[in-house]
Amino acid sequence: MLKRIGAALTAAFFITTSAALAAEKPKDPDIIHIGALFAMTGKTSFYGTVMSQGMKQAIDEINAKGGVDGIKLEADIEDHKGGVAKAGVDGFTRLRNLYNVQAVMTSFSPPTLAIAPIADEQKIFLINGGGVSNNLVGASKYLFHNRSLASDLGHAAVSHAHDLGLKKMAELAWNSDAGDNIVKVVDEYWKKNGGTVVASEKMDVGAANIDTQVAKIRAGNPDFVGLWLFSPDPGVAAKRIRDFGLKVPLIGVEYTADVQKLGGAALEGYEFTSDYFQPSADEPWSAAFAKGYKERYHSDPDFYAANYYEGVYVIAEAMKRARAEGGDWYHGDKIAAALRANPTFKSVYGGSMVFQANGVAKKRVALFKVQNGNKVFEKYIEAK
């Protein structure tokens, strides 16, 4: 009898204790610092500019509505100098030491890969809206992506080329993880579906001279050229390919104002796959974001701005969910756990996005064509 009473009292104790823990008041920081690693200087500072603009707009909007359950957000941005791994690590360290950040927005593959093991060790939530290398998948258990990765874009591009009936592909890719991963995926798909690769060339990011590569591409007599490059290099490549007299279709994975500036008329007819942000009257949030962005920065937002704007909202929502559990919630692992527990989030692109088990948000990819110096939407290519 005494044993039963003891057992009952023990059970009651644990139930009471569990209930008390569940109801424990959240331990809040005074300010929520959201860190960021962007390319703020160097040849690729365009990215850092638009990413930081999207981030800051989201933070201001959320703060105007009361922050995360009354706690204000603050943006703390460090420069990885155009994708330099060491600069990324140094910036990440400053963010941790100076601001005790628990969530960091990251961009570019080399610095993201460099900080991934540190994020695992220190349990820091990471979200990437710009880097596209497939090597990012699984680099950290706290790393999530609200951007289509390089292989997704490349796969969609060559599936379109296949639909056009093209057979011989030449390709020019960045000499980087992003370029290597696109080549691996597209070559496998292309050959499996009966195509041949007549030339496969690499160029360094921002290379001043690519004549040797272009000459080899021309010698392969391709039906089209795949440009597995990112801003501003597709413009440079398109111009040299046309200068060499090659008039076949060009299909790639990026187009920006800087690409158009460097490529000019050589980009006419260029097709590319991309994440696609388009404000719509049917999607009030996307329309409000675009309107606010243009009022602030006097330009229309591209998908990089949209991704980092959206990424702040993902962080804020995941934090609200973590805080609802009570207790000492302000840690990167708690934020990541809240996202995994419910991986569906509202998307500024319209509707919802769902983070898959590998950390990548599933989104459809858009196909565009350049006409008269402007990108024209052709169709969506659904993710496979």
N, C-alpha and C positions, 0 to 999 in steps of 0.2 A: 504493500500500500504506500509506504514511504517513498519507494522507488518511483511509483506512478506519479505521486505528488511532485517529487523532484523533477521528473521528466516534464510534467505539465508546466511547472514554474520555469524551467529552462526554455521550453518552447515559447512560452509567453514572453520571456525576456527577449529572445531573438526576434519575435514578431514585433514587439514594441520598439526594440532597437532599430530594426529594419525600417519600420514606419518613420521613426525619428530621422534616420539618415535620409530617407526618400524625401522628407519634408524639410531637410536642412536648408537654411537660407543661402542663396547663391553668394559666393565670395567674389565680388566684382572688382576689377581694376578701376582706377580713377578715369583713365582714358584707354581706349582700345587703339593701339598702334598697329597699323597695317603696313608692312614693309613691302618694298618693290625693288627689283633689280632690272633696270632698263638700260638701253643704249642711249645715253644722254649726250655723248660726244662722239666725234669720229664720223666716218663715211655713212654709217647707218643710223645717225641720230634722228632721222625721220621717224623711225619706229618708236624711239623713246619719247619723242614729242607727242605723237598721237596716242600712245598707250597711257602716258601720264595724264593727258588731258581727259581721256575717258575715265580713268581712275578717280581723278579729283572731282569730276562732275558727279559721279556716283556718291562719293563721300559727302559732298556738300548736300546732295538731295536727301540722303539718309539722315544726316545730322539735322536738317531742317524739319524732319518728321520725328525727331526725338532720339535718333541714334539707335543703338541696340538696347532696347528696353531702358532708355534714358541715359545710356552711356555713349558719349560722343566718340566718333572715329577720327583718327588723324593719319595722314599719309606721310610716310618716311621713305624717300626714294634715294637709292644708291646707283651709281653709274658702273656698269660692267664693261664700258668702253668698247662697245661693238662686238661683244661676245667673247671677251678674254676671260678664260677660266679663273685665273688668279684674281683678277679684279672682281669677279663675282664672289669668290670666297671671302675676299677682304671686305666687300660690301655687306655680305651676309653676316659676317662677324661683327661689324659695326652696328648693324640693325639689332642683333641680339644683345650686345653689350650695352648699347646706349638706350634702347627702348624696350627691351624684353619682349620683342614681337613674338607672337604665337602663330601668325599667318603671314606668309610672304608671297607676293605675286612675282613670278619669275618669267624670263623671256630668253630666247636664244638657247640652243642646245648645249654648247660647251659649258657656260657657267651653271646651267641647271644641273647637268650631270656632275659637275664639280661639287655643288652644294648638297646633292642628294644624300650621300652617306652621312653628312653632318646633320641634315634634317632627321634622318633615322635615329642618330645617336641622341639628339636633343629633342626629338618628338615635336617637330615644327610642321605645321600644315603648309603645303605648297600648292599653288594653282598656276598653271601655264596657259596663256592664251595666245602665244606667238610662236614658240619653238615647235619645229615639225619633225624632228628626227624620231624614228621609231625606237631608237635606243633609249628614249625617255620612258617608254612603257616599262614599268616594273623597277625603275631606277631607285625609287623610294616608295615605301608603303604609305607615305603621307603625301605623295605627289598625284595631283589630279589635273586634267586637261579639259578646257572648254574650247579647244581648237582642233580641227581636223588635222591629223598628222600627215607627214610627207607621203607616206605610202598610200593613204586614202586619196590624196589629190592626184598622185601619179597614176594610180589604178584607174581612177575615173577618166583621166585624160586619154590613156591608151585604149580603154574600152570604147571611148568615142571614136578614136582613130580606126579601131576595128570595125565599128558600125559604118564608117565611111568607105570601107572596102580597101583601105590602104594595107600594103603588105611589107614594104621595106622601111625599117625605121633606122634613122641615125639619131644619136642623142648626145647632148652636151650637158654635163652635170657639174654642180659645185663639188670641189674636192673637199668634202666635209661629210659628217655623219648624215646630214639631211640629204645630200646628193647621193651618197652611197646607198641609203635605204630606199630611195626612189628607184634607182637603177636595179637593185635586187628584185623589187616587187614587179616593176613594169617588164623587165626582161623575162621573168618567169611567166607572167601572164601572156606576153606577146608571143613567145615561142610556143607555149601550150596551145594557143589559138591559131597556129599556122603562120605567124609572121617571122621575119628574119631581122636580125640586127646587123646592119652593114657598117656601122661605125659607132664606137662608144668612147667619147672623149671627156676629159675632166678639165676644169679651170679653177684657179684659186679665186677666192672671194675678192672682187674688185680688181682683178687682173687687168693690166693696161694693154696687153697684147695677146690676142688669142688666134692669130693668123694661122699658126701651125695646126691647131685643132680644127679650124674651119676648113682648111685645105683638105684634111683627111675626111671630113664629113662630106664635102663636095665630091671627092673621089669615090665615095661609096655609092653615089647615084641613088639617094634615098627617095621614097615616096613622100616622106615628111620628116621633119626634125623635131624631136622632143627636147624642149628646153627645161631641164630640171634645175632651175636657178631661181634665186630670189632677189628682190630689189637691191640695187638698180640693174643688176647684170643681165636680165632678159633684154633690156633695151640695147645694151652694148653688143650682145650676141646677135640680135636680129639685124642690127645695122651692118655688122661685118659679114654675116651670111648673105645679105642682099648685095653688099659691095662685091662679093666674090661671084655674083651672078646666079646664085641658087634661088630659084623662085618657087620651090615646093612649099606646101603648108607648114606653118610653125604652130606647134601646140605645146603649151607650158602650164605652169602652176602658180604664176604670180603676175600681177600687173598693178602698178601704182603710178602716181604722178611723176615720180622720179624715173621710172621705167620709160614712160612716154616721152619725157624730156630728152632722154639719151637716145631713144630709138627712132622717134619721129615717124616719118612716112614708112620706114621699114617695118613698122608694126601693123600696118594696114592688113586686115584679115587674120591677124594672130588670134588664136583661140586659147583660152586658158580655163582651168578649173580653180575654184576658190570657195572658201567660206563666203557667204553672201549676206550682207546686211542691207536691207531695203525697207525704209519706213513705209508704213501702209496705214491708211485710214481705218482699215479693219483691225489693226493692232495698235490700240491707243498708247501702250507703253513705248513701242518702237517709234511712233510718231512724236511723242513727247521728248524722248531722248534726242532724236535728230534735231528737233526744233531748239531744244536747250543747247545742244552742242554748237549749232550754227550761230546762235545768239552770243555764245561765249567766245568762240574761236574763229568766227567768220569763214567757216568752211564746212562742208558736209562730212560727217563721220564715215570712215571706212570700217572694215570689219575688225581691224586691230583695235581701234578706239572702242568699238562695240564689245569686243571680247573682254577688254579690261574693265570697262564699265559694268558689264554683266558679271564679271568675276568678283567685283566688290560686293555685289548683291548676293552672290552665292556664299561668300565668306560671312556676310552679316546674317543671312538666314541660317546657315549652319551654326553660327554662334548662338543665335536665339534658341535653336533647338537644344544645343548643349546646355545652355543656361537654364532651360526649363527643367532639366534633371536635378538642378540644385547643387549645392556644395561647391567644391573647388573646381569649377568647370573651365576656367580660362587657361587651357593648355591645348597645344596643337593636336595631341592624340585624341582629346575629347571632341574637338571640332571635327576631326576626320571621322571619328566613330559616328557622330551625328549625321554626317553626309552619307556614310555607308548604310546606316539604318534606314534612311529614306533618301534614295539617290535621285529623286525627281525634283527639279527646280524650274521655276518660271524662266523663260528665255526672252531676252530683248528682241530676238529674231522673230518671235511669235510662238505662241503655244508653250510647250514644255520641252526640256531636254532631260535625258536620263544618263547618269554616269554609270558606265558598265563596270564589271568586276575588275577590268584592267585599269580603271581610273579615267578612261577617255569618254567624254560625253558624245553620245551618238547624234550626229547631225547629217543632213543631206548636203550634197556638194552641188554648186552651181557651175554651169558652163557659159562662158561669155565669148563674144567676138569683138575685136577692135574695129570700129568703123568710123572713118573721119576723125580719128584721134580720140574717140570716146568708146567706152566699154558698153556693149549692148548685150543684155541678158538673152540667152537662147533657150535654155531648159535646165531643169534640175536632173541630176544623176543621183539616184537613190543609193545610199550606203549599202554595201554588200558584205 
